[in-house]
């Protein structure tokens, strides 16, 4: 029987882990917290502590790379395998 090769898969470590609230992440070696967002449509609403927030307000709680994605208004997503 042919296997997919997933049997020996070992998950690599990341620099953060999700807390009890999935959207909140903590850096594994620093005392820093991040906000993880998942969006899948053209209209997003942002909230901080239950209060509607702007993209800029939300971005201040994200890692620099995620904040850059959040603040990108180009609307173009390019996935390229390098």
PDB file with SEQRES, HELIX, SHEET and CRYST1 records, atoms N, CA, C and O in Angstrom:
SEQRES   1 A   82  UNK UNK UNK UNK UNK UNK UNK UNK UNK UNK UNK UNK UNK          
SEQRES   2 A   82  UNK UNK UNK UNK UNK UNK UNK UNK UNK UNK UNK UNK UNK          
SEQRES   3 A   82  UNK UNK UNK UNK UNK UNK UNK UNK UNK UNK UNK UNK UNK          
SEQRES   4 A   82  UNK UNK UNK UNK UNK UNK UNK UNK UNK UNK UNK UNK UNK          
SEQRES   5 A   82  UNK UNK UNK UNK UNK UNK UNK UNK UNK UNK UNK UNK UNK          
SEQRES   6 A   82  UNK UNK UNK UNK UNK UNK UNK UNK UNK UNK UNK UNK UNK          
SEQRES   7 A   82  UNK UNK UNK UNK                                              
HELIX    1 AA1 UNK A   55  UNK A   59  1                                   5    
HELIX    2 AA2 UNK A   64  UNK A   71  1                                   8    
SHEET    1 AA1 3 UNK A  16  UNK A  18  0                                        
SHEET    2 AA1 3 UNK A  24  UNK A  27 -1                                        
SHEET    3 AA1 3 UNK A  33  UNK A  35 -1                                        
SHEET    1 AA2 2 UNK A  46  UNK A  48  0                                        
SHEET    2 AA2 2 UNK A  51  UNK A  53 -1                                        
CRYST1    1.000    1.000    1.000  90.00  90.00  90.00 P 1           1          
ATOM      1  N   UNK A   1       0.836  -1.183   0.000  1.00  0.00           N  
ATOM      2  CA  UNK A   1       0.000   0.000   0.000  1.00  0.00           C  
ATOM      3  C   UNK A   1       0.877   1.242   0.000  1.00  0.00           C  
ATOM      4  O   UNK A   1       1.828   1.333   0.777  1.00  0.00           O  
ATOM      5  N   UNK A   2       0.574   2.171  -0.842  1.00  0.00           N  
ATOM      6  CA  UNK A   2       1.347   3.408  -0.960  1.00  0.00           C  
ATOM      7  C   UNK A   2       0.855   4.415   0.082  1.00  0.00           C  
ATOM      8  O   UNK A   2      -0.350   4.592   0.256  1.00  0.00           O  
ATOM      9  N   UNK A   3       1.787   5.071   0.772  1.00  0.00           N  
ATOM     10  CA  UNK A   3       1.395   6.077   1.770  1.00  0.00           C  
ATOM     11  C   UNK A   3       1.716   7.458   1.243  1.00  0.00           C  
ATOM     12  O   UNK A   3       2.494   7.615   0.302  1.00  0.00           O  
ATOM     13  N   UNK A   4       1.117   8.441   1.849  1.00  0.00           N  
ATOM     14  CA  UNK A   4       1.302   9.815   1.401  1.00  0.00           C  
ATOM     15  C   UNK A   4       2.584  10.441   1.929  1.00  0.00           C  
ATOM     16  O   UNK A   4       2.961  11.530   1.497  1.00  0.00           O  
ATOM     17  N   UNK A   5       3.248   9.781   2.842  1.00  0.00           N  
ATOM     18  CA  UNK A   5       4.443  10.359   3.436  1.00  0.00           C  
ATOM     19  C   UNK A   5       4.123  11.187   4.670  1.00  0.00           C  
ATOM     20  O   UNK A   5       5.026  11.732   5.305  1.00  0.00           O  
ATOM     21  N   UNK A   6       2.861  11.283   5.008  1.00  0.00           N  
ATOM     22  CA  UNK A   6       2.454  12.101   6.157  1.00  0.00           C  
ATOM     23  C   UNK A   6       2.642  11.369   7.480  1.00  0.00           C  
ATOM     24  O   UNK A   6       2.607  11.991   8.541  1.00  0.00           O  
ATOM     25  N   UNK A   7       2.841  10.054   7.427  1.00  0.00           N  
ATOM     26  CA  UNK A   7       2.974   9.288   8.669  1.00  0.00           C  
ATOM     27  C   UNK A   7       4.142   9.776   9.514  1.00  0.00           C  
ATOM     28  O   UNK A   7       4.049   9.814  10.740  1.00  0.00           O  
ATOM     29  N   UNK A   8       5.229  10.144   8.871  1.00  0.00           N  
ATOM     30  CA  UNK A   8       6.404  10.600   9.607  1.00  0.00           C  
ATOM     31  C   UNK A   8       6.476  12.103   9.766  1.00  0.00           C  
ATOM     32  O   UNK A   8       7.502  12.638  10.189  1.00  0.00           O  
ATOM     33  N   UNK A   9       5.391  12.792   9.431  1.00  0.00           N  
ATOM     34  CA  UNK A   9       5.396  14.253   9.498  1.00  0.00           C  
ATOM     35  C   UNK A   9       5.550  14.721  10.928  1.00  0.00           C  
ATOM     36  O   UNK A   9       4.862  14.243  11.830  1.00  0.00           O  
ATOM     37  N   UNK A  10       6.457  15.656  11.125  1.00  0.00           N  
ATOM     38  CA  UNK A  10       6.651  16.258  12.441  1.00  0.00           C  
ATOM     39  C   UNK A  10       6.425  17.756  12.311  1.00  0.00           C  
ATOM     40  O   UNK A  10       7.088  18.432  11.525  1.00  0.00           O  
ATOM     41  N   UNK A  11       5.500  18.250  13.075  1.00  0.00           N  
ATOM     42  CA  UNK A  11       5.154  19.672  13.014  1.00  0.00           C  
ATOM     43  C   UNK A  11       6.348  20.504  13.467  1.00  0.00           C  
ATOM     44  O   UNK A  11       6.951  20.232  14.505  1.00  0.00           O  
ATOM     45  N   UNK A  12       6.679  21.517  12.679  1.00  0.00           N  
ATOM     46  CA  UNK A  12       7.785  22.396  13.060  1.00  0.00           C  
ATOM     47  C   UNK A  12       7.304  23.393  14.101  1.00  0.00           C  
ATOM     48  O   UNK A  12       6.111  23.681  14.200  1.00  0.00           O  
ATOM     49  N   UNK A  13       8.231  23.907  14.862  1.00  0.00           N  
ATOM     50  CA  UNK A  13       7.858  24.875  15.889  1.00  0.00           C  
ATOM     51  C   UNK A  13       7.670  26.244  15.249  1.00  0.00           C  
ATOM     52  O   UNK A  13       8.242  26.532  14.198  1.00  0.00           O  
ATOM     53  N   UNK A  14       6.883  27.067  15.878  1.00  0.00           N  
ATOM     54  CA  UNK A  14       6.651  28.418  15.414  1.00  0.00           C  
ATOM     55  C   UNK A  14       7.134  29.385  16.478  1.00  0.00           C  
ATOM     56  O   UNK A  14       7.493  28.974  17.582  1.00  0.00           O  
ATOM     57  N   UNK A  15       7.143  30.656  16.151  1.00  0.00           N  
ATOM     58  CA  UNK A  15       7.601  31.634  17.117  1.00  0.00           C  
ATOM     59  C   UNK A  15       6.469  32.130  18.000  1.00  0.00           C  
ATOM     60  O   UNK A  15       6.697  32.972  18.868  1.00  0.00           O  
ATOM     61  N   UNK A  16       5.247  31.628  17.802  1.00  0.00           N  
ATOM     62  CA  UNK A  16       4.115  32.034  18.621  1.00  0.00           C  
ATOM     63  C   UNK A  16       3.191  30.843  18.828  1.00  0.00           C  
ATOM     64  O   UNK A  16       3.299  29.832  18.135  1.00  0.00           O  
ATOM     65  N   UNK A  17       2.286  30.974  19.785  1.00  0.00           N  
ATOM     66  CA  UNK A  17       1.236  29.973  19.961  1.00  0.00           C  
ATOM     67  C   UNK A  17      -0.090  30.681  20.249  1.00  0.00           C  
ATOM     68  O   UNK A  17      -0.113  31.775  20.813  1.00  0.00           O  
ATOM     69  N   UNK A  18      -1.185  30.045  19.855  1.00  0.00           N  
ATOM     70  CA  UNK A  18      -2.516  30.601  20.068  1.00  0.00           C  
ATOM     71  C   UNK A  18      -2.927  30.381  21.516  1.00  0.00           C  
ATOM     72  O   UNK A  18      -2.641  29.334  22.099  1.00  0.00           O  
ATOM     73  N   UNK A  19      -3.591  31.361  22.089  1.00  0.00           N  
ATOM     74  CA  UNK A  19      -4.094  31.262  23.452  1.00  0.00           C  
ATOM     75  C   UNK A  19      -5.498  30.670  23.434  1.00  0.00           C  
ATOM     76  O   UNK A  19      -5.958  30.214  22.387  1.00  0.00           O  
ATOM     77  N   UNK A  20      -6.189  30.668  24.577  1.00  0.00           N  
ATOM     78  CA  UNK A  20      -7.543  30.101  24.647  1.00  0.00           C  
ATOM     79  C   UNK A  20      -8.480  30.748  23.635  1.00  0.00           C  
ATOM     80  O   UNK A  20      -9.333  30.075  23.056  1.00  0.00           O  
ATOM     81  N   UNK A  21      -8.327  32.028  23.424  1.00  0.00           N  
ATOM     82  CA  UNK A  21      -9.059  32.731  22.364  1.00  0.00           C  
ATOM     83  C   UNK A  21      -8.173  32.638  21.130  1.00  0.00           C  
ATOM     84  O   UNK A  21      -7.098  33.237  21.104  1.00  0.00           O  
ATOM     85  N   UNK A  22      -8.599  31.897  20.101  1.00  0.00           N  
ATOM     86  CA  UNK A  22      -7.739  31.587  18.952  1.00  0.00           C  
ATOM     87  C   UNK A  22      -7.111  32.814  18.314  1.00  0.00           C  
ATOM     88  O   UNK A  22      -5.988  32.740  17.816  1.00  0.00           O  
ATOM     89  N   UNK A  23      -7.809  33.939  18.319  1.00  0.00           N  
ATOM     90  CA  UNK A  23      -7.292  35.136  17.658  1.00  0.00           C  
ATOM     91  C   UNK A  23      -6.123  35.769  18.397  1.00  0.00           C  
ATOM     92  O   UNK A  23      -5.415  36.602  17.831  1.00  0.00           O  
ATOM     93  N   UNK A  24      -5.910  35.393  19.638  1.00  0.00           N  
ATOM     94  CA  UNK A  24      -4.802  35.955  20.403  1.00  0.00           C  
ATOM     95  C   UNK A  24      -3.626  34.990  20.409  1.00  0.00           C  
ATOM     96  O   UNK A  24      -3.780  33.800  20.683  1.00  0.00           O  
ATOM     97  N   UNK A  25      -2.449  35.526  20.103  1.00  0.00           N  
ATOM     98  CA  UNK A  25      -1.227  34.724  20.052  1.00  0.00           C  
ATOM     99  C   UNK A  25      -0.194  35.331  20.986  1.00  0.00           C  
ATOM    100  O   UNK A  25      -0.163  36.544  21.192  1.00  0.00           O  
ATOM    101  N   UNK A  26       0.660  34.465  21.557  1.00  0.00           N  
ATOM    102  CA  UNK A  26       1.757  34.924  22.394  1.00  0.00           C  
ATOM    103  C   UNK A  26       3.063  34.452  21.792  1.00  0.00           C  
ATOM    104  O   UNK A  26       3.193  33.292  21.401  1.00  0.00           O  
ATOM    105  N   UNK A  27       4.040  35.361  21.718  1.00  0.00           N  
ATOM    106  CA  UNK A  27       5.376  35.023  21.226  1.00  0.00           C  
ATOM    107  C   UNK A  27       5.989  34.019  22.195  1.00  0.00           C  
ATOM    108  O   UNK A  27       5.835  34.161  23.408  1.00  0.00           O  
ATOM    109  N   UNK A  28       6.681  33.008  21.679  1.00  0.00           N  
ATOM    110  CA  UNK A  28       7.226  31.951  22.537  1.00  0.00           C  
ATOM    111  C   UNK A  28       8.429  32.373  23.364  1.00  0.00           C  
ATOM    112  O   UNK A  28       8.667  31.787  24.420  1.00  0.00           O  
ATOM    113  N   UNK A  29       9.196  33.364  22.930  1.00  0.00           N  
ATOM    114  CA  UNK A  29      10.389  33.733  23.689  1.00  0.00           C  
ATOM    115  C   UNK A  29      10.389  35.182  24.171  1.00  0.00           C  
ATOM    116  O   UNK A  29      11.300  35.597  24.889  1.00  0.00           O  
ATOM    117  N   UNK A  30       9.375  35.954  23.781  1.00  0.00           N  
ATOM    118  CA  UNK A  30       9.277  37.350  24.213  1.00  0.00           C  
ATOM    119  C   UNK A  30       7.943  37.558  24.913  1.00  0.00           C  
ATOM    120  O   UNK A  30       7.012  36.775  24.723  1.00  0.00           O  
ATOM    121  N   UNK A  31       7.846  38.577  25.697  1.00  0.00           N  
ATOM    122  CA  UNK A  31       6.583  38.898  26.357  1.00  0.00           C  
ATOM    123  C   UNK A  31       5.763  39.795  25.438  1.00  0.00           C  
ATOM    124  O   UNK A  31       5.458  40.939  25.775  1.00  0.00           O  
ATOM    125  N   UNK A  32       5.408  39.255  24.263  1.00  0.00           N  
ATOM    126  CA  UNK A  32       4.652  40.001  23.263  1.00  0.00           C  
ATOM    127  C   UNK A  32       3.433  39.196  22.836  1.00  0.00           C  
ATOM    128  O   UNK A  32       3.482  37.969  22.750  1.00  0.00           O  
ATOM    129  N   UNK A  33       2.354  39.895  22.572  1.00  0.00           N  
ATOM    130  CA  UNK A  33       1.103  39.282  22.152  1.00  0.00           C  
ATOM    131  C   UNK A  33       0.706  39.834  20.792  1.00  0.00           C  
ATOM    132  O   UNK A  33       0.999  40.986  20.473  1.00  0.00           O  
ATOM    133  N   UNK A  34       0.036  39.007  19.988  1.00  0.00           N  
ATOM    134  CA  UNK A  34      -0.366  39.390  18.647  1.00  0.00           C  
ATOM    135  C   UNK A  34      -1.828  39.058  18.428  1.00  0.00           C  
ATOM    136  O   UNK A  34      -2.401  38.223  19.127  1.00  0.00           O  
ATOM    137  N   UNK A  35      -2.416  39.715  17.460  1.00  0.00           N  
ATOM    138  CA  UNK A  35      -3.780  39.437  17.046  1.00  0.00           C  
ATOM    139  C   UNK A  35      -3.718  38.731  15.697  1.00  0.00           C  
ATOM    140  O   UNK A  35      -3.146  39.253  14.741  1.00  0.00           O  
ATOM    141  N   UNK A  36      -4.304  37.552  15.628  1.00  0.00           N  
ATOM    142  CA  UNK A  36      -4.327  36.775  14.393  1.00  0.00           C  
ATOM    143  C   UNK A  36      -5.699  36.928  13.748  1.00  0.00           C  
ATOM    144  O   UNK A  36      -6.722  36.701  14.394  1.00  0.00           O  
ATOM    145  N   UNK A  37      -5.720  37.310  12.483  1.00  0.00           N  
ATOM    146  CA  UNK A  37      -6.983  37.510  11.781  1.00  0.00           C  
ATOM    147  C   UNK A  37      -7.117  36.521  10.640  1.00  0.00           C  
ATOM    148  O   UNK A  37      -6.142  36.180   9.969  1.00  0.00           O  
ATOM    149  N   UNK A  38      -8.324  36.076  10.436  1.00  0.00           N  
ATOM    150  CA  UNK A  38      -8.642  35.241   9.280  1.00  0.00           C  
ATOM    151  C   UNK A  38      -9.821  35.905   8.588  1.00  0.00           C  
ATOM    152  O   UNK A  38     -10.870  36.110   9.198  1.00  0.00           O  
ATOM    153  N   UNK A  39      -9.648  36.239   7.316  1.00  0.00           N  
ATOM    154  CA  UNK A  39     -10.754  36.842   6.583  1.00  0.00           C  
ATOM    155  C   UNK A  39     -10.909  36.130   5.253  1.00  0.00           C  
ATOM    156  O   UNK A  39      -9.941  35.644   4.668  1.00  0.00           O  
ATOM    157  N   UNK A  40     -12.129  36.082   4.799  1.00  0.00           N  
ATOM    158  CA  UNK A  40     -12.384  35.361   3.557  1.00  0.00           C  
ATOM    159  C   UNK A  40     -13.443  36.026   2.697  1.00  0.00           C  
ATOM    160  O   UNK A  40     -14.074  35.368   1.869  1.00  0.00           O  
ATOM    161  N   UNK A  41     -13.641  37.315   2.883  1.00  0.00           N  
ATOM    162  CA  UNK A  41     -14.571  38.011   2.002  1.00  0.00           C  
ATOM    163  C   UNK A  41     -14.112  39.448   1.808  1.00  0.00           C  
ATOM    164  O   UNK A  41     -13.136  39.891   2.413  1.00  0.00           O  
ATOM    165  N   UNK A  42     -14.823  40.158   0.964  1.00  0.00           N  
ATOM    166  CA  UNK A  42     -14.393  41.511   0.597  1.00  0.00           C  
ATOM    167  C   UNK A  42     -14.756  42.561   1.641  1.00  0.00           C  
ATOM    168  O   UNK A  42     -14.286  43.695   1.557  1.00  0.00           O  
ATOM    169  N   UNK A  43     -15.574  42.210   2.610  1.00  0.00           N  
ATOM    170  CA  UNK A  43     -15.981  43.175   3.628  1.00  0.00           C  
ATOM    171  C   UNK A  43     -15.612  42.642   5.008  1.00  0.00           C  
ATOM    172  O   UNK A  43     -16.066  41.568   5.404  1.00  0.00           O  
ATOM    173  N   UNK A  44     -14.813  43.369   5.717  1.00  0.00           N  
ATOM    174  CA  UNK A  44     -14.405  42.953   7.055  1.00  0.00           C  
ATOM    175  C   UNK A  44     -14.748  44.033   8.061  1.00  0.00           C  
ATOM    176  O   UNK A  44     -14.667  45.226   7.770  1.00  0.00           O  
ATOM    177  N   UNK A  45     -15.131  43.595   9.249  1.00  0.00           N  
ATOM    178  CA  UNK A  45     -15.329  44.501  10.372  1.00  0.00           C  
ATOM    179  C   UNK A  45     -14.296  44.131  11.412  1.00  0.00           C  
ATOM    180  O   UNK A  45     -14.011  42.950  11.615  1.00  0.00           O  
ATOM    181  N   UNK A  46     -13.741  45.110  12.063  1.00  0.00           N  
ATOM    182  CA  UNK A  46     -12.703  44.890  13.057  1.00  0.00           C  
ATOM    183  C   UNK A  46     -13.209  45.364  14.415  1.00  0.00           C  
ATOM    184  O   UNK A  46     -13.886  46.387  14.512  1.00  0.00           O  
ATOM    185  N   UNK A  47     -12.877  44.616  15.453  1.00  0.00           N  
ATOM    186  CA  UNK A  47     -13.286  44.959  16.809  1.00  0.00           C  
ATOM    187  C   UNK A  47     -12.100  44.789  17.750  1.00  0.00           C  
ATOM    188  O   UNK A  47     -11.309  43.855  17.618  1.00  0.00           O  
ATOM    189  N   UNK A  48     -11.995  45.699  18.690  1.00  0.00           N  
ATOM    190  CA  UNK A  48     -11.007  45.610  19.763  1.00  0.00           C  
ATOM    191  C   UNK A  48     -11.780  45.764  21.065  1.00  0.00           C  
ATOM    192  O   UNK A  48     -12.427  46.786  21.294  1.00  0.00           O  
ATOM    193  N   UNK A  49     -11.713  44.758  21.903  1.00  0.00           N  
ATOM    194  CA  UNK A  49     -12.461  44.760  23.174  1.00  0.00           C  
ATOM    195  C   UNK A  49     -13.954  45.014  22.948  1.00  0.00           C  
ATOM    196  O   UNK A  49     -14.594  45.716  23.732  1.00  0.00           O  
ATOM    197  N   UNK A  50     -14.504  44.442  21.876  1.00  0.00           N  
ATOM    198  CA  UNK A  50     -15.924  44.549  21.604  1.00  0.00           C  
ATOM    199  C   UNK A  50     -16.367  45.863  20.984  1.00  0.00           C  
ATOM    200  O   UNK A  50     -17.562  46.074  20.778  1.00  0.00           O  
ATOM    201  N   UNK A  51     -15.427  46.750  20.684  1.00  0.00           N  
ATOM    202  CA  UNK A  51     -15.737  48.043  20.088  1.00  0.00           C  
ATOM    203  C   UNK A  51     -15.208  48.050  18.659  1.00  0.00           C  
ATOM    204  O   UNK A  51     -14.066  47.664  18.411  1.00  0.00           O  
ATOM    205  N   UNK A  52     -16.046  48.492  17.719  1.00  0.00           N  
ATOM    206  CA  UNK A  52     -15.613  48.523  16.326  1.00  0.00           C  
ATOM    207  C   UNK A  52     -14.355  49.388  16.186  1.00  0.00           C  
ATOM    208  O   UNK A  52     -14.261  50.468  16.768  1.00  0.00           O  
ATOM    209  N   UNK A  53     -13.399  48.894  15.408  1.00  0.00           N  
ATOM    210  CA  UNK A  53     -12.104  49.561  15.260  1.00  0.00           C  
ATOM    211  C   UNK A  53     -11.753  49.699  13.788  1.00  0.00           C  
ATOM    212  O   UNK A  53     -12.312  49.010  12.933  1.00  0.00           O  
ATOM    213  N   UNK A  54     -10.823  50.595  13.506  1.00  0.00           N  
ATOM    214  CA  UNK A  54     -10.315  50.767  12.145  1.00  0.00           C  
ATOM    215  C   UNK A  54      -9.211  49.749  11.895  1.00  0.00           C  
ATOM    216  O   UNK A  54      -8.708  49.114  12.822  1.00  0.00           O  
ATOM    217  N   UNK A  55      -8.846  49.605  10.629  1.00  0.00           N  
ATOM    218  CA  UNK A  55      -7.717  48.734  10.281  1.00  0.00           C  
ATOM    219  C   UNK A  55      -6.451  49.191  10.997  1.00  0.00           C  
ATOM    220  O   UNK A  55      -5.671  48.367  11.476  1.00  0.00           O  
ATOM    221  N   UNK A  56      -6.251  50.493  11.067  1.00  0.00           N  
ATOM    222  CA  UNK A  56      -5.041  51.040  11.686  1.00  0.00           C  
ATOM    223  C   UNK A  56      -4.991  50.704  13.181  1.00  0.00           C  
ATOM    224  O   UNK A  56      -3.923  50.413  13.720  1.00  0.00           O  
ATOM    225  N   UNK A  57      -6.139  50.746  13.840  1.00  0.00           N  
ATOM    226  CA  UNK A  57      -6.175  50.406  15.261  1.00  0.00           C  
ATOM    227  C   UNK A  57      -5.873  48.926  15.474  1.00  0.00           C  
ATOM    228  O   UNK A  57      -5.156  48.568  16.408  1.00  0.00           O  
ATOM    229  N   UNK A  58      -6.409  48.074  14.621  1.00  0.00           N  
ATOM    230  CA  UNK A  58      -6.166  46.636  14.727  1.00  0.00           C  
ATOM    231  C   UNK A  58      -4.709  46.314  14.417  1.00  0.00           C  
ATOM    232  O   UNK A  58      -4.100  45.482  15.088  1.00  0.00           O  
ATOM    233  N   UNK A  59      -4.149  46.969  13.403  1.00  0.00           N  
ATOM    234  CA  UNK A  59      -2.784  46.680  12.954  1.00  0.00           C  
ATOM    235  C   UNK A  59      -1.749  46.914  14.044  1.00  0.00           C  
ATOM    236  O   UNK A  59      -0.698  46.273  14.037  1.00  0.00           O  
ATOM    237  N   UNK A  60      -2.018  47.810  14.973  1.00  0.00           N  
ATOM    238  CA  UNK A  60      -1.040  48.076  16.031  1.00  0.00           C  
ATOM    239  C   UNK A  60      -0.855  46.883  16.967  1.00  0.00           C  
ATOM    240  O   UNK A  60       0.125  46.834  17.710  1.00  0.00           O  
ATOM    241  N   UNK A  61      -1.779  45.922  16.943  1.00  0.00           N  
ATOM    242  CA  UNK A  61      -1.679  44.728  17.790  1.00  0.00           C  
ATOM    243  C   UNK A  61      -1.121  43.526  17.029  1.00  0.00           C  
ATOM    244  O   UNK A  61      -0.988  42.443  17.599  1.00  0.00           O  
ATOM    245  N   UNK A  62      -0.797  43.703  15.755  1.00  0.00           N  
ATOM    246  CA  UNK A  62      -0.320  42.598  14.930  1.00  0.00           C  
ATOM    247  C   UNK A  62       1.203  42.647  14.770  1.00  0.00           C  
ATOM    248  O   UNK A  62       1.852  43.652  15.058  1.00  0.00           O  
ATOM    249  N   UNK A  63       1.739  41.526  14.300  1.00  0.00           N  
ATOM    250  CA  UNK A  63       3.156  41.514  13.930  1.00  0.00           C  
ATOM    251  C   UNK A  63       3.324  42.472  12.759  1.00  0.00           C  
ATOM    252  O   UNK A  63       2.355  42.734  12.046  1.00  0.00           O  
ATOM    253  N   UNK A  64       4.520  43.002  12.540  1.00  0.00           N  
ATOM    254  CA  UNK A  64       4.716  43.919  11.415  1.00  0.00           C  
ATOM    255  C   UNK A  64       4.295  43.328  10.068  1.00  0.00           C  
ATOM    256  O   UNK A  64       3.713  44.035   9.246  1.00  0.00           O  
ATOM    257  N   UNK A  65       4.575  42.060   9.832  1.00  0.00           N  
ATOM    258  CA  UNK A  65       4.224  41.465   8.538  1.00  0.00           C  
ATOM    259  C   UNK A  65       2.708  41.332   8.383  1.00  0.00           C  
ATOM    260  O   UNK A  65       2.184  41.572   7.295  1.00  0.00           O  
ATOM    261  N   UNK A  66       1.999  40.957   9.438  1.00  0.00           N  
ATOM    262  CA  UNK A  66       0.543  40.846   9.358  1.00  0.00           C  
ATOM    263  C   UNK A  66      -0.105  42.219   9.273  1.00  0.00           C  
ATOM    264  O   UNK A  66      -1.102  42.390   8.571  1.00  0.00           O  
ATOM    265  N   UNK A  67       0.451  43.203   9.980  1.00  0.00           N  
ATOM    266  CA  UNK A  67      -0.076  44.566   9.908  1.00  0.00           C  
ATOM    267  C   UNK A  67       0.031  45.103   8.486  1.00  0.00           C  
ATOM    268  O   UNK A  67      -0.877  45.778   7.999  1.00  0.00           O  
ATOM    269  N   UNK A  68       1.145  44.800   7.825  1.00  0.00           N  
ATOM    270  CA  UNK A  68       1.331  45.251   6.441  1.00  0.00           C  
ATOM    271  C   UNK A  68       0.244  44.668   5.547  1.00  0.00           C  
ATOM    272  O   UNK A  68      -0.292  45.364   4.685  1.00  0.00           O  
ATOM    273  N   UNK A  69      -0.085  43.381   5.750  1.00  0.00           N  
ATOM    274  CA  UNK A  69      -1.139  42.744   4.961  1.00  0.00           C  
ATOM    275  C   UNK A  69      -2.499  43.373   5.266  1.00  0.00           C  
ATOM    276  O   UNK A  69      -3.288  43.614   4.353  1.00  0.00           O  
ATOM    277  N   UNK A  70      -2.772  43.636   6.529  1.00  0.00           N  
ATOM    278  CA  UNK A  70      -4.050  44.216   6.928  1.00  0.00           C  
ATOM    279  C   UNK A  70      -4.234  45.599   6.318  1.00  0.00           C  
ATOM    280  O   UNK A  70      -5.328  45.956   5.883  1.00  0.00           O  
ATOM    281  N   UNK A  71      -3.156  46.372   6.291  1.00  0.00           N  
ATOM    282  CA  UNK A  71      -3.240  47.747   5.810  1.00  0.00           C  
ATOM    283  C   UNK A  71      -3.138  47.866   4.286  1.00  0.00           C  
ATOM    284  O   UNK A  71      -3.324  48.948   3.730  1.00  0.00           O  
ATOM    285  N   UNK A  72      -2.842  46.755   3.620  1.00  0.00           N  
ATOM    286  CA  UNK A  72      -2.723  46.769   2.157  1.00  0.00           C  
ATOM    287  C   UNK A  72      -4.114  46.902   1.542  1.00  0.00           C  
ATOM    288  O   UNK A  72      -4.961  46.027   1.722  1.00  0.00           O  
ATOM    289  N   UNK A  73      -4.344  47.981   0.827  1.00  0.00           N  
ATOM    290  CA  UNK A  73      -5.643  48.222   0.210  1.00  0.00           C  
ATOM    291  C   UNK A  73      -5.659  47.924  -1.286  1.00  0.00           C  
ATOM    292  O   UNK A  73      -6.603  48.299  -1.982  1.00  0.00           O  
ATOM    293  N   UNK A  74      -4.639  47.263  -1.779  1.00  0.00           N  
ATOM    294  CA  UNK A  74      -4.563  47.020  -3.222  1.00  0.00           C  
ATOM    295  C   UNK A  74      -5.644  46.057  -3.698  1.00  0.00           C  
ATOM    296  O   UNK A  74      -6.074  46.122  -4.850  1.00  0.00           O  
ATOM    297  N   UNK A  75      -6.086  45.160  -2.813  1.00  0.00           N  
ATOM    298  CA  UNK A  75      -7.119  44.209  -3.201  1.00  0.00           C  
ATOM    299  C   UNK A  75      -6.619  43.091  -4.080  1.00  0.00           C  
ATOM    300  O   UNK A  75      -7.404  42.257  -4.532  1.00  0.00           O  
ATOM    301  N   UNK A  76      -5.322  43.059  -4.330  1.00  0.00           N  
ATOM    302  CA  UNK A  76      -4.748  42.038  -5.187  1.00  0.00           C  
ATOM    303  C   UNK A  76      -3.927  41.081  -4.325  1.00  0.00           C  
ATOM    304  O   UNK A  76      -3.047  41.501  -3.574  1.00  0.00           O  
ATOM    305  N   UNK A  77      -4.225  39.807  -4.445  1.00  0.00           N  
ATOM    306  CA  UNK A  77      -3.476  38.788  -3.723  1.00  0.00           C  
ATOM    307  C   UNK A  77      -2.776  37.931  -4.761  1.00  0.00           C  
ATOM    308  O   UNK A  77      -3.415  37.376  -5.655  1.00  0.00           O  
ATOM    309  N   UNK A  78      -1.473  37.828  -4.640  1.00  0.00           N  
ATOM    310  CA  UNK A  78      -0.695  37.029  -5.571  1.00  0.00           C  
ATOM    311  C   UNK A  78      -0.012  35.911  -4.797  1.00  0.00           C  
ATOM    312  O   UNK A  78       0.744  36.162  -3.858  1.00  0.00           O  
ATOM    313  N   UNK A  79      -0.282  34.693  -5.193  1.00  0.00           N  
ATOM    314  CA  UNK A  79       0.371  33.530  -4.583  1.00  0.00           C  
ATOM    315  C   UNK A  79       1.329  32.948  -5.610  1.00  0.00           C  
ATOM    316  O   UNK A  79       0.912  32.439  -6.651  1.00  0.00           O  
ATOM    317  N   UNK A  80       2.597  33.029  -5.310  1.00  0.00           N  
ATOM    318  CA  UNK A  80       3.613  32.556  -6.241  1.00  0.00           C  
ATOM    319  C   UNK A  80       4.500  31.554  -5.525  1.00  0.00           C  
ATOM    320  O   UNK A  80       5.024  31.829  -4.445  1.00  0.00           O  
ATOM    321  N   UNK A  81       4.661  30.412  -6.125  1.00  0.00           N  
ATOM    322  CA  UNK A  81       5.563  29.397  -5.564  1.00  0.00           C  
ATOM    323  C   UNK A  81       6.963  29.730  -6.023  1.00  0.00           C  
ATOM    324  O   UNK A  81       7.224  29.811  -7.223  1.00  0.00           O  
ATOM    325  N   UNK A  82       7.863  29.922  -5.080  1.00  0.00           N  
ATOM    326  CA  UNK A  82       9.259  30.270  -5.417  1.00  0.00           C  
ATOM    327  C   UNK A  82      10.166  29.090  -5.235  1.00  0.00           C  
ATOM    328  O   UNK A  82      11.370  29.194  -5.470  1.00  0.00           O  
TER     329      UNK A  82                                                      
END                                                                             
